[in-house]
Amino acid sequence: MSRQLSLFAIMFFFLSCTNNNEMDGNPLFPFPLEEDDTLPPSTGEIIKIIRSANDYWQSTNGYEGASWDQAVYHTGNMAAYEVTGEEKYRSYSLEWAERNHWKGAASDDKSKWKYKAGVTGDNVLFADWQACFQVYIDLYNLDKDKDERKIARAKEIMGYQINTVNNDYWWWVDALYMAMPVMTRLYKLTNDIEYLNKLYIYFLYTKNSLYDSKNNLFYRDTKYLFPKHITTSGLKDFWSRGNGWAFAALARVLQDFPEDNAYRNEFVQVYKDMAKTLAAFQQKEGYWTRSIVDPNQSTGYETSGTAFFIYGFLWGVNNGILDKSYISTINRGWKYLINIALQDDGKIGYVQPVGESAIHGQQLSPNSTADFGVGAFLLAASEMYKFSKNEY
């Protein structure tokens, strides 16, 4: 009890001192966590977990549309297919793509194409409607006949975009996950270096606008910049899922980014810097609160941000970019995902609904689920399978 009181005193002192003022350096005042060197689960156990979550989702949900939330689920479904070889998973995404006619937003009138938030057919250049192209390209790459119809729309839209003078397409942090991996995938398909050049330019716009280099985290968009916006405790408000989008996006980009490209090092550095801060603010039960540095802003479990973080940490360790000092972080997060987020029937719970911030007082439950949260869980579980396969 005395240890808990002293830790509480430290945090209270930190909150009192920072109040509404700018924090210097990284705000690394988390509760210290014990090392966790638990061996990873067996690959067989992980496959059972993936099937439990994915079979439940597919049996209780339809194909919906081509917007970001459905597309993010399918990025996870394709990762699940990669490690399980379960044909019905590939077929599920294939049917979804066919129903979408391999498109995102539907407009063919380039004079009306825009990138403002919204669900109209003209929002062709809005990254939320481009996330689906990641899945279409993955399906194309699995296609022995290489049916160009599957990637024609992706090439048309992204090819048009990289030939514009605009650089502010990604004005909110979610866009990094939705669009960056599309551009690296298209680079691999076409060898057109302009995809990497413009990816870097667009990323710099987002970084310069939203990245807090003192704390190595992203704000969701300019509405949430400190000190214009603060948490109820007067702290910087770094939204968990928003940073999950960024951290997972960096993993997915580095997966395809050429080793010898001059821009790669900057992506790697941001990725490593984020990892340090994120590991420091993990809660003892393995999750991250919705406002990363202020647990009191929105208390309780949250799965989507946590799953994206664990995916990002696992990918980094699996690919030698992050070292194994992050194993304890991964183990705690994995225990949260399978013991708290995953329900007995396969439902993934405690997913914050569609939003853009850590809403004070918002309550989540085991029944709070969403397609993008399931997708994030499947990404993390698929990387845990690879990690376990390497360890045993």
C-alpha positions in Angstrom: 0.0 0.0 0.0 2.8 2.4 0.8 4.3 1.9 -2.6 1.0 2.7 -4.3 0.7 5.8 -2.2 4.1 7.0 -3.1 3.5 6.4 -6.8 0.2 8.4 -6.5 2.1 11.2 -4.9 4.6 11.3 -7.7 1.8 11.5 -10.3 -0.1 14.1 -8.3 3.1 16.2 -8.1 3.6 15.9 -11.8 0.0 16.9 -12.6 0.2 19.8 -10.3 3.5 21.1 -11.6 2.6 20.8 -15.3 -0.9 22.3 -15.0 -1.5 24.2 -18.2 2.2 24.8 -19.0 4.3 23.4 -21.8 6.0 20.2 -20.7 9.8 20.1 -21.3 11.1 17.0 -22.9 9.2 13.7 -22.7 6.6 13.5 -20.0 8.0 10.2 -18.8 6.3 10.0 -15.4 4.4 6.7 -15.7 3.9 4.1 -12.9 7.0 1.7 -13.1 6.1 -1.7 -14.4 7.6 -5.0 -13.5 9.5 -6.9 -16.2 7.4 -9.6 -18.0 9.5 -12.3 -19.6 6.6 -14.7 -20.2 7.2 -17.1 -23.1 5.0 -16.3 -26.2 2.0 -18.6 -26.7 2.4 -21.4 -29.2 1.6 -20.8 -32.8 -1.3 -23.3 -32.5 -2.8 -21.3 -29.6 -2.5 -18.1 -31.6 -4.2 -19.6 -34.7 -7.1 -20.6 -32.4 -7.4 -17.1 -31.1 -7.3 -15.6 -34.6 -10.1 -18.0 -35.8 -12.2 -17.3 -32.7 -12.1 -13.5 -33.3 -12.4 -13.5 -37.1 -15.0 -16.3 -37.4 -17.2 -14.5 -34.9 -16.9 -11.2 -36.8 -17.5 -12.7 -40.2 -20.5 -14.7 -39.0 -22.2 -11.7 -37.4 -21.5 -9.0 -39.9 -22.0 -8.3 -43.6 -19.8 -6.8 -46.3 -20.8 -3.1 -45.7 -19.0 -0.6 -47.9 -15.5 0.7 -48.9 -15.0 3.3 -46.3 -12.0 3.4 -43.9 -13.6 1.4 -41.0 -14.5 -1.6 -43.2 -11.1 -1.3 -45.0 -9.2 -1.4 -41.8 -11.0 -4.6 -40.8 -9.9 -6.2 -44.1 -6.3 -5.2 -43.6 -6.5 -7.4 -40.5 -8.4 -10.1 -42.3 -5.7 -10.3 -44.9 -3.0 -10.6 -42.2 -5.1 -13.4 -40.7 -5.2 -15.1 -44.1 -1.4 -14.8 -44.4 -0.7 -16.7 -41.2 -3.6 -19.2 -41.2 -4.0 -20.0 -45.0 -7.7 -20.0 -44.3 -9.2 -19.7 -47.8 -12.5 -18.3 -46.5 -10.7 -15.3 -45.1 -9.3 -14.4 -48.5 -12.7 -15.1 -50.1 -14.4 -12.8 -47.6 -12.2 -9.9 -48.6 -12.5 -10.8 -52.3 -16.3 -10.7 -52.1 -16.1 -7.3 -50.3 -13.8 -5.9 -53.0 -16.1 -7.2 -55.8 -19.1 -5.6 -54.1 -17.2 -2.3 -54.1 -16.3 -2.7 -57.7 -12.7 -2.3 -56.6 -13.3 1.3 -55.8 -13.4 3.7 -52.8 -15.3 6.9 -53.4 -17.2 6.5 -56.7 -16.9 9.8 -58.6 -15.3 9.8 -62.0 -15.4 13.6 -62.5 -11.9 14.7 -61.6 -13.0 18.3 -61.6 -15.0 17.6 -58.4 -12.5 15.4 -56.6 -11.8 16.7 -53.1 -10.3 15.6 -49.7 -12.6 17.1 -47.1 -14.1 14.9 -44.4 -17.4 13.3 -45.5 -19.0 10.4 -47.2 -19.9 11.9 -50.5 -18.8 10.2 -53.7 -16.6 13.2 -54.6 -14.3 12.6 -51.7 -12.0 10.6 -53.9 -8.8 12.2 -52.6 -9.8 11.9 -48.9 -7.6 9.2 -47.4 -10.5 7.4 -45.6 -11.7 6.3 -49.1 -8.2 5.2 -50.1 -7.6 2.7 -47.3 -9.4 0.0 -49.3 -6.6 0.1 -51.9 -4.3 -1.6 -49.5 -6.5 -4.6 -49.5 -7.2 -4.5 -53.3 -3.4 -4.5 -53.9 -2.9 -7.4 -51.5 -5.6 -9.4 -53.3 -4.0 -8.5 -56.6 -0.6 -9.7 -55.5 -2.2 -13.1 -54.6 -3.9 -13.3 -58.0 -2.0 -15.7 -60.3 -3.6 -14.0 -63.3 -2.8 -10.5 -62.1 -6.2 -9.0 -63.0 -5.5 -5.3 -63.6 -9.1 -4.5 -62.9 -8.3 -5.0 -59.2 -5.8 -2.2 -59.0 -6.9 0.1 -61.8 -8.8 2.5 -59.6 -5.9 2.7 -57.1 -3.5 3.6 -59.9 -6.0 6.1 -61.3 -6.6 8.0 -58.1 -3.2 7.8 -56.5 -1.5 8.5 -59.8 -3.6 11.6 -60.2 -2.9 12.7 -56.7 0.9 12.5 -56.8 0.8 14.7 -59.9 -1.0 17.6 -58.1 0.9 20.4 -56.3 -1.1 20.0 -53.1 0.8 18.6 -50.1 -1.9 18.9 -47.3 -3.9 15.7 -48.1 -3.1 14.2 -44.7 -4.3 16.9 -42.3 -5.4 14.5 -39.6 -3.3 11.7 -38.2 -5.7 8.8 -39.1 -4.8 9.5 -42.8 -1.3 8.1 -42.2 -2.7 4.6 -41.8 -5.3 4.9 -44.5 -3.0 6.2 -47.3 0.7 5.8 -46.6 0.8 2.0 -47.1 -1.2 2.4 -50.3 1.6 4.5 -51.7 4.4 2.1 -50.8 2.5 -0.8 -52.2 2.0 1.1 -55.5 5.7 1.9 -55.6 6.5 -1.8 -55.4 4.0 -2.4 -58.2 5.0 0.4 -60.5 8.6 1.3 -59.6 7.4 4.9 -59.9 9.7 6.8 -57.4 7.2 9.7 -57.3 5.0 7.6 -54.9 7.8 7.7 -52.4 8.7 11.3 -53.0 5.2 12.5 -52.5 4.6 10.1 -49.6 7.5 11.8 -47.8 6.3 15.3 -48.7 2.8 14.5 -47.4 4.2 12.9 -44.3 6.3 15.9 -43.6 3.2 18.1 -43.7 1.5 15.9 -41.1 4.6 15.7 -39.0 5.2 19.4 -39.0 1.5 20.1 -38.3 0.7 17.4 -35.6 3.9 15.8 -34.3 5.1 16.9 -30.8 8.8 16.2 -31.0 9.2 16.8 -27.2 6.9 13.9 -26.5 7.2 11.8 -29.6 3.5 11.6 -30.2 0.9 13.0 -32.6 -2.1 15.1 -32.0 -5.2 14.0 -33.8 -5.5 17.2 -35.8 -4.9 20.9 -35.2 -8.0 21.3 -33.1 -6.2 19.4 -30.4 -2.8 21.2 -30.3 -1.6 22.2 -26.9 -2.3 24.6 -25.3 -5.3 25.4 -27.4 -6.7 22.1 -26.2 -5.9 20.4 -22.9 -7.2 17.5 -20.9 -9.4 18.0 -17.9 -6.1 17.8 -15.8 -4.5 20.5 -18.0 -2.2 18.1 -19.9 -1.5 17.6 -23.5 -4.1 15.3 -25.1 -2.6 12.6 -27.2 -5.4 10.3 -28.4 -4.5 6.7 -28.2 -6.2 5.4 -31.4 -4.8 8.4 -33.3 -1.3 7.5 -32.3 -2.2 3.8 -33.0 -3.0 4.8 -36.6 0.5 6.5 -36.9 2.5 3.8 -35.2 0.9 1.0 -37.2 1.2 3.0 -40.4 4.9 3.4 -39.9 5.3 -0.4 -39.5 3.3 -1.0 -42.7 5.2 1.6 -44.6 8.6 0.4 -43.5 7.6 -3.1 -44.5 7.7 -2.0 -48.2 10.1 1.0 -48.0 13.4 0.4 -49.8 16.4 0.0 -47.5 18.5 2.4 -49.6 16.0 5.2 -49.9 17.2 8.5 -48.4 13.8 9.1 -46.7 13.7 5.8 -44.8 15.8 6.9 -41.8 13.3 9.6 -40.9 10.4 7.1 -40.8 12.5 4.7 -38.7 13.5 7.5 -36.3 9.9 8.6 -35.7 8.9 5.0 -35.2 11.6 4.3 -32.6 10.9 7.6 -30.8 7.2 6.8 -30.6 8.0 3.3 -29.3 9.9 4.7 -26.3 7.1 7.0 -25.2 4.4 4.5 -25.8 6.1 1.8 -23.8 6.5 4.3 -20.9 2.7 4.9 -20.7 1.4 1.4 -20.9 -0.9 0.6 -18.0 -0.1 -2.3 -15.7 -3.0 -4.4 -17.2 -1.4 -4.0 -20.6 -3.7 -1.4 -22.3 -3.2 2.3 -23.0 -5.8 4.8 -21.9 -7.6 6.8 -24.5 -5.6 9.9 -23.6 -2.1 8.5 -23.4 -0.4 10.7 -20.9 -3.5 11.5 -18.8 -5.4 8.3 -17.7 -8.0 10.5 -15.9 -9.2 12.1 -19.1 -11.0 8.9 -20.2 -10.7 6.0 -17.8 -10.9 2.3 -18.4 -9.9 -0.3 -21.0 -9.6 0.5 -24.7 -8.7 -2.0 -27.3 -8.2 -0.4 -30.7 -5.3 1.9 -29.8 -3.8 -0.9 -27.7 -4.0 -3.5 -30.5 -2.4 -1.1 -33.0 0.4 -0.4 -30.6 1.0 -4.1 -29.9 1.0 -4.8 -33.7 3.5 -2.0 -34.1 5.8 -3.3 -31.4 5.6 -6.9 -32.6 6.3 -5.9 -36.2 9.4 -3.9 -35.1 10.8 -6.7 -33.0 10.0 -9.3 -35.7 11.9 -7.2 -38.3 14.8 -6.2 -36.2 14.0 -2.4 -36.0 13.0 -2.5 -32.3 15.1 -4.5 -29.9 13.9 -7.1 -27.5 13.7 -4.7 -24.6 10.1 -4.2 -25.7 9.1 -7.9 -25.0 7.6 -7.0 -21.6 5.5 -4.3 -23.2 4.3 -6.8 -25.8 3.6 -9.5 -23.3 1.5 -7.2 -21.1 -0.4 -5.9 -24.1 -1.0 -9.4 -25.5 -2.4 -10.6 -22.1 -4.8 -7.6 -22.2 -5.9 -8.5 -25.7 -6.6 -12.2 -25.1 -7.8 -12.1 -21.5 -9.8 -8.8 -21.4 -10.6 -7.6 -25.0 -11.4 -11.1 -26.4 -14.7 -12.4 -25.1 -15.6 -16.1 -24.8 -17.7 -16.0 -28.0 -15.0 -14.3 -30.0 -16.2 -10.8 -29.8 -13.5 -8.1 -29.4 -14.7 -5.7 -26.7 -13.8 -2.4 -25.2 -13.3 -0.7 -28.6 -13.9 3.0 -28.6 -16.6 3.9 -31.2 -15.9 6.0 -34.2 -14.5 9.3 -32.9 -11.5 11.6 -32.8 -10.6 12.1 -29.1 -10.5 10.7 -25.6 -14.0 11.7 -24.5 -14.2 12.5 -20.8 -16.6 10.1 -19.1 -17.2 7.8 -22.0 -17.8 4.3 -20.9 -16.8 1.1 -22.8 -17.9 -2.5 -22.1 -17.2 -6.0 -23.3 -19.9 -5.4 -25.9 -18.2 -2.3 -27.3 -16.9 -3.5 -30.7 -16.3 -2.3 -34.2 -14.8 -3.5 -37.4 -11.6 -1.4 -37.2 -11.0 -2.7 -33.7 -11.3 -6.3 -34.9 -8.9 -5.5 -37.7 -6.3 -4.1 -35.3 -6.7 -7.2 -33.1 -6.1 -9.5 -36.1 -3.0 -7.5 -37.1 -1.5 -7.8 -33.6 -2.4 -11.5 -33.4 -0.9 -12.2 -36.8 2.4 -10.6 -35.8 2.3 -12.5 -32.5 2.1 -15.7 -34.6 5.3 -14.7 -36.5 7.0 -13.8 -33.2 6.1 -17.1 -31.7 7.2 -19.0 -34.7 10.6 -17.3 -34.5 11.0 -18.0 -30.8 10.1 -21.7 -30.7 
